Amino acid sequence: MIQRSIRLPLNKSFFLFGPRQTGKSTLLRSIFSEKRSYWYDFLKSETFTRLSSYPYLFREEVLARPNHITHIVIDEIQRIPDILNEVHWILEQPNSPHFVLTGSSARKLERSKANLLAGRALTYQLFPLSFSELGKQFFLQKTLQFGSLPVVYLEKSQEEAMDRLRAYINTYLKEEIEAEAQLRNLSSFIRFLSLAADDNGHQIHLSGLSNMIGVSYQTIKAYFEILEDTLIGQFLYPYAKSVRRRLSKHPKFYFFDTGVVRALTQKLTVPLSPHTSEFGTAFEHFFILEVMREAHYQKKDYTFSFYRTNSGAEVDLIIETPVGKTFAIEIKATDHITPAHLTGLKSFLAVCPNAELFCACLEPHRRTIDKVTLLPWQEALKEIV
């Protein structure tokens, strides 16, 4: 059992969101004993059919529970949003149990006007396995190539890991998302997924994707919203002093897992070799995900962006903290950094003179070039987050 970084309360109700297969159910079963909990899995057809047809049965069952049942765990709550009305009513009764509500689509609940319990439940998010969680079981090459979804990463062979990823793409991303989002044109969405994965970590031009796929600009925008709704990825916006200016420029989009990107681009069987551009791209993707995951688990309230000028000077990740600090981080998959690697950081310093400049890389020891601190990426994570 891998110790997860997230800390969940034992005496409060809460939502736990995260993409499918990140280990939500496994984590909860390690915390909440089935002897003291009722479990409802809305992915099970018989449970879904029974309670979607007669939501009041849920209330009656919970109210009739024995005294030793202290928690009610519901998997994939977004499949029957009306149950949240029953949960809300029960929470207002004396001696109510604590509710643990998992889902893979937080924003879908919001968009469907679901009852989010008016502050009566806390909200948490679970990600794939992180570097700090894996500890001695972490291998950079493996993580870049296959990602860190628990069911994939913990497979004993590469062939089984690849099969797991293919199944994830085919049965979840291409089928279940289509069903949940009620897409009318599945073939266009599948084509979009492939192109969006090709563009992972690059600035997104919605009009260009629209032309390539043959659907409207608004459809492409809606497809990205689906990926955000199901926690499959998120946008990273350009750095600017004004929030409005950030949103008006072309953002980057990052999928939630490096292995999922390689599966979508059909490169799972292609070795990911150090000192190649693909290795560098995957390393940048991995490091940005790690920073965001750790910051989220530690409740840092950081703001993330990237920096790029019209002349092409770029910094991979800008972090702004609530206390006014700014970190500018260049991410390089090389063990020998030269001043040529740091031109983007120097450009950013002219815009933000008080910024702390870092280069997260594969060098074995810390050193400094001008005002830039070069760090092994593991140390950079600890220093930044």
C-alpha positions, 0 to 999 in steps of 0.5 A, spaced: 500 500 500 503 506 497 502 512 502 498 517 499 500 525 500 492 527 501 490 528 508 482 526 508 478 528 514 475 522 518 469 526 522 467 530 516 463 529 510 467 531 503 467 530 496 473 526 493 474 528 485 479 525 481 480 522 474 478 515 473 483 510 476 487 514 480 486 510 486 480 513 489 476 507 491 483 504 494 484 509 498 478 510 501 477 502 503 484 503 506 481 508 511 474 507 512 472 500 514 466 496 511 464 494 517 463 501 519 460 504 512 455 503 507 458 503 500 454 505 494 458 504 487 454 508 482 458 504 476 454 498 478 449 497 473 444 494 478 445 500 484 445 505 478 438 503 475 435 502 482 437 508 485 436 513 479 429 510 478 428 511 486 432 516 489 428 515 496 430 508 497 437 511 499 434 516 504 430 510 507 436 505 507 441 510 510 436 512 516 435 505 517 442 503 518 445 500 524 448 505 530 455 502 528 455 505 521 458 512 521 460 513 514 456 512 507 461 512 501 458 513 494 463 512 488 461 516 482 456 521 485 456 525 478 452 519 475 446 520 480 446 527 482 439 527 485 442 523 490 445 529 493 438 532 495 437 526 499 444 527 502 443 534 504 436 532 507 440 527 511 445 531 513 440 536 517 438 531 521 440 529 528 446 524 529 447 524 521 453 519 518 459 522 515 458 522 507 464 520 502 462 522 495 467 521 490 467 523 482 471 524 476 467 530 474 466 536 479 464 541 474 459 537 471 456 537 477 456 544 478 454 545 470 448 540 472 446 545 478 447 539 482 446 540 490 453 541 492 451 541 499 452 548 501 458 548 504 456 542 508 462 537 505 469 539 504 472 538 497 479 534 495 482 532 489 486 526 488 492 525 482 496 519 479 502 517 484 507 522 485 514 522 486 514 523 493 508 518 494 512 513 490 519 514 494 524 508 492 519 505 487 519 511 483 523 511 476 523 517 472 524 513 465 518 509 467 514 515 469 515 519 463 514 513 458 507 510 462 505 515 467 503 514 474 496 512 474 496 506 479 493 501 475 498 502 470 505 504 474 504 498 478 504 493 473 509 488 473 511 488 465 511 493 460 506 489 456 501 489 461 502 497 463 501 498 455 495 494 455 492 498 461 493 504 458 490 502 451 484 500 455 484 506 459 484 510 452 479 506 449 474 504 454 474 511 458 476 517 454 473 514 448 466 511 450 465 513 457 466 520 456 462 520 450 456 517 454 457 522 459 458 528 455 452 526 450 457 527 444 453 527 437 459 526 433 464 521 437 469 520 431 470 528 431 472 527 438 476 522 438 480 525 432 480 531 437 483 527 443 489 525 438 491 532 436 490 535 443 495 530 445 500 532 440 499 539 442 500 537 449 504 543 452 504 547 446 500 553 445 493 551 443 490 555 437 482 553 437 481 555 430 487 551 427 484 545 431 477 547 428 480 547 421 483 540 421 478 536 424 472 540 420 468 542 426 466 549 429 470 553 433 465 553 439 465 545 438 473 545 439 472 549 445 466 545 448 471 539 447 476 542 451 471 543 456 469 536 457 476 534 458 477 540 464 470 537 466 472 530 467 479 532 470 483 529 464 487 536 463 487 543 464 489 550 461 496 553 463 495 561 461 500 566 459 503 570 464 501 577 464 499 583 469 492 583 468 488 576 468 484 579 463 490 579 458 492 572 460 485 569 458 485 573 451 492 570 449 493 562 447 494 558 453 497 551 453 493 545 455 496 539 459 493 532 460 493 529 467 498 524 466 504 523 461 502 516 459 495 518 457 499 522 452 503 517 449 497 512 449 493 518 445 499 519 440 500 511 439 507 512 441 507 507 447 511 502 443 516 507 441 522 507 446 523 514 450 530 515 449 534 521 453 537 526 450 531 527 445 526 532 444 521 527 446 524 526 452 525 533 454 518 534 452 515 529 457 520 531 462 517 538 462 510 535 462 512 531 468 515 536 472 509 541 471 504 536 473 509 534 480 509 541 482 501 542 481 500 536 485 504 537 491 502 545 491 495 542 491 496 537 496 499 542 501 494 547 499 499 552 497 494 557 493 499 558 487 497 561 481 501 558 475 502 560 468 508 560 463 512 566 459 513 567 452 514 573 448 513 575 441 520 574 439 520 567 442 523 568 449 520 563 453 519 560 461 516 554 462 513 555 469 511 561 472 509 561 480 506 566 483 505 565 491 499 569 495 505 572 499 507 576 493 513 571 491 514 570 484 518 563 481 520 563 474 522 555 472 526 553 466 525 545 465 531 542 462 532 534 461 540 535 460 545 534 465 549 540 463 546 547 463 549 552 459 547 560 459 544 559 452 539 555 456 537 560 460 535 566 455 528 566 457 529 567 464 533 573 463 528 576 459 523 574 464 527 578 469 526 584 465 519 584 466 519 581 473 525 584 477 524 581 483 523 574 481 527 568 483 530 564 477 531 557 477 532 551 472 530 544 474 534 539 470 538 533 470 545 536 473 547 532 479 548 538 484 546 545 485 550 551 482 549 558 480 549 561 473 548 569 473 542 570 478 539 563 476 539 557 481 540 550 477 538 544 481 537 537 480 529 537 479 528 533 485 531 539 489 527 544 485 521 540 487 522 541 495 525 548 494 519 551 490 513 547 493 
